Structure formats: structure tokens, C-alpha cells
């Protein structure tokens, strides 16, 4: 069961790990750096040098220092997270900025005026790692605009499907023809229906019609899951099956492969 991230809810699907988990909510406060003091960042290279130095036997770094260095390294990668320690008790509340923290993976999401701005992912979590890069980019872009424009999200997901079909070997720029070409090649019935559903809803989202995804955003929300189902069926499961088969001893595979080759080879015409 999936539940999209929703402002003020105590339980929804984490946009980081995808788990349907309890959420802890926090306010955001600021602490002044002082007059004319600006934010600064240590370079990742320098932080790595310090981390290596901290691990030496003669290091003066204690365990707390080492943990702090690891936090700085995470921050140098652009990760957004909460510090371990509360070093700034005197601070001022920032209105309309909130933080939710997942009880499963402990990652945080940032909300401004009740809209999630971090992470930029779909309402049912991140795209699977096996999703082709250019398809994943559109998936994440659709997730980033979903809260403000389900219609735009639906259109982006339709475009993502078109790119996915190209990745699967269909070169037609007509997405309807591309899907039907796959059907002619033996595409699974349910996946064919899913592809056409995503195509039709994506089209309807940008043209006046019977489907209004802005009025019924749950329709656009469902498209994220549909695209993930297609990737799972067409890319992830075949890869896993192939990896498992290749792990078997070659002499055990050969008789099966010979049998399949004989079955699939054209039958000689009887004289």
C-alpha cells in the first residue's frame, strides 16, 4: 500500500525509502552567524584528509569528533539531514517551513507553505535504480511538480514512457504506434493496457477532454506507479532472471538451452 507524502499527516510513504512509515514533524529555527559572517563550506578533499587523519593511531580526534567529521562528509555530498547535536538553543522560528522525518530510514523532507520541496521525487518514492537515466530524470521532474500541477506531472510521465519505449528498441515517434508494435511482438496484455493508460491520461492532461487530472490528482498520482510497473516488468525482472540463470553451472544450462533452441528454430519443411 502506498500513500503519497501529505503535509501534516503522521503516516505516509517516505519519499526517500518508500516505506509506509510514521513521520515526526519539526519546526525550523534560525541562529544568526553574527554581523558580516557568511556561510562557509569545507572542501570534500580536505574533509577526507581530516577523516583519514582521525583514524590514525596517534590521532587526537575522539569518537565525537569522528562522528562530526562523518556528518560534514555527508553534507559535502549535498545531503540534507539533521545534526546529531542541538548546538543552538537560542533561535527564532521560521514560519511556514517544516520538516518531516521518516521513522523507518530517518531521512527528512522539507516543506514550504505545505508543499514538499525536498527531495524532488514522485509521490510514491524514488524511481527504481534500473530505470534508464533520461527516463528517471523525467520521473523526478514530474514528482517535483506534482503537488502544484498534477497535469504537468502527467504530461511529463507520458514523455518518460515515450523515452522508455525508445530504450526498449521502439524508434517510432508516435507513442501509440510504438506500443502497438510491442503488442505485435508479444507484449504482455496487462503491461500493454498499462502503457496505453499512461499514454491516454498523459494526452488528456494537456487537451480538453473527459479526464481532468488537476481536479482529480489521484489519477496523475497513479501514473508514477504505472511507469514503475512497466520498468519492473520490462527491465528489472528480466535482468534478475538472467542473473540467476547465469549463476547456474554451464553444463546444467546447456541441455535446457539446446532444448529451447530446437523448439524455437524453424521447422524443416517436410518433403
N, C-alpha and C positions, 0 to 999 in steps of 0.2 A: 504494500500500500504506500502511495506517495502523497504528500501534502505539501504544496508549494510554500516557500517562505512567506510568512504573512506578519506584518507589523503588529506587535502586541500579543501574538499567540504564544502559548507556553510550550507548544509541541508542533514541530513541522519537520519536513525533510531537509536536512542540513545541506546548504549549497556547496559545502566542501567535501564531506564524505558520503553524502546521500542517505545517511541513516535517518529514520523517522525517530527523532530524539527530543528529549526535554531541552528547553532553551532557558538560559539565565540572562536576564536583562540588566544592563548597567547604564548609568548616565555618563556623560563626558564632561570633564572639567579641564580648565587650563591653568597652567602655572607660568607666570611671567619669567622670562630669562633675564630680565633687567634691561635698563636703557642701553640701546645701541648694541645689544647682543643678538646675534643671528644664529639660526640652526647650523649645526656642523655635522659632518659625517666622516668617520674614519674609513680609509680605503679598505677594500676586501683583502688586498695583498698584505697590508700592514696588520690587519686583524689575524690573518692566517699565521703570520710570523709570531705574533704575540701568543696565539694558541699553541704553536709548536714550542715556544719558549716555556710556556706554562706547564708543559708535560715533561720537561726535563727534571732529572733527579734533584738538581741543585736549585730548582725554581723557587722563587719567593712567593709565587701565587698560591693562595689557599683554595679550597674547594669552592667557596663562594665566588672568588674571582674567576675561576674557570667557568662556572655556570654563567656568569655575567658575560664573559667573552663569547660563549656559545650563543647567547642572546644577540649580541652585536653582529655575529656572523649571520644569523638568521635574518636580521634586519638589513644587512648589506645585500641580501638577495631580493629585497623588496617585499618580504613577507610582512603582513600586518597581524600583530598579535599583542597580547597583554604582557607587561613586565611581571617578573616573579614578585618583586617587592614594591611596596607602596612608599615611595620616597618623597612624595609631595602632598602632604596632608592639607596644606593651606592653598586652596584653589577656588576657582569660580566656575559655576555651572554654565555649560554651553546649551542653550535652548534648541530644541528640535534636532538634536544629534544624539543618537542612541547606539548601543552596542548589544548584540545578542551573541551568546557563547554556547556552542554545542556541548551537550553533556556526554556525547559519545567520543568526539575527536578533539574537543576543547578549542577548536578554531573559532574565530569570531567573524561576525558580519557587521558592517557599518551601515547605519540607516540615517538618512537626512530627510526631514519632513515626511516620515513614514515610508520612504522609498529606499530599498536596499541598493547601495552604490558599490559595495564590495562584499564578496567577489562578483565579478561580471560573468555570471554563468546562468544557465537556464533554470527555471523554477523547480526542476526535479533533479538538480545537481549538474555536475560537470559532464562533458562529453566523454565517452569511453576513449581510452588511450589508443585503441586501434582505429579510431575514426581518422580518415585522411586529413592532413593539416588544413587544407583550404576549406574543407567541409566543417572542420572543428571551429575555424575562425568565424564562419557564418553562424554556427550554432551558438557560440559565445556572444556574438554581436546581437543575435535575437534575444538571448537571455538578458542582456544589458538593457534592451529597450522594452521588454515585455511589460513591465509594470506601468509604463507610461503610454505604450502603444501596442496592444496585442495584435493589431492589424499589421503593423510594421514587422513584428516578430514572425507572424505567419508568412508574410511575403519573403522574408529572409530564409526561413526554413524551406520554403519551396525552392528557392535558389540553391540552397545547400543540397537538396535532393538532386537537382539537375547536375551539380558538380559531382555528387556521389555516383550518379549513373555514368558519367564520363570516366570516373576512376574504375568503374566496373566494366569498361570497354564499349559503352554505347556512345557513339560520336554525334548522333543527331541532336541538333539544337532544339528540336521540337520534343519537349519532355513527354508528351503523350505518345509520340511515335517511339521514343526510346523505351518507355515502359512496355508498350505492346510488343516491341522487338524482343524484350526479355521474356515476355509471356510465350511468344512463339518458340523460344529456346528452352521452355520448360520451367519457367519461374513458378515457385510455389504459389498456390491460389491465394492464401491469406496474405502473403507478402505483396502480391500484385494488388490486392484490394487496399492494403495499407499505403502503397506508393500512390495509387490513384486518389485515395482520400487526401493525402498530403498535397498532391498536385491541385486537386479541385478546390480545397479550402484555401490554399495559398492564392489561387487565381481569384476566388470570390472576395478575398480580403482587400483587393485593390480595385475591384469593379463592383458597381451596384448590383446586388443580387439577393438571393434568399438567405445567405449566411452573413451575419454581421458579427465579426469576432470582437469588435470593441464593445458591443452590447452584451456579448456572451464570451468573455475572455477565457472561460474554461475550454472552449473549442481550440483556441490557439495554444493553450497550455498543453493539451493532449498531443499536439504535433511534435513536441520535444520527445515524448516517449515513443511516438511512431517512428521518428528518424532513428532513435537508438535501437528500436526493434529491427529495423532494416539493416543497420550496421552489424548488429549481433548475428542475424541470420546469414548475411551475405559475406561477412568478413571474419568476425570473431570465432564463430562455431567452426567454419571450415578450417581456419588456422589451427584451432585446438585439436580437431580430428586428425589433421595432417601431422601435427607434432606427436600425437600419441602413436599413430601408425608408424612413424619413422623411428620411434624408440624400440619397436619390436625387432627381434633378430632378423637379419636379411633372409636367412634360409627359411624362416617361418612365414615371411611375407610372400616369398616368390611363388609358391603354389597357388596362393589366393590371387595374386596379380596375373598369373598365367591363365587361371580360370576366367577372370574378368575380361582379360584381353581377348580370349577366344569367344566369349559371349558377345562382346561389343564389336568384333571385327565383322566386316560384310560377309555374308554367306555366299559361298561359291555357287554359281548358277548350276543347277542340275542339268546334266546332259540329256 
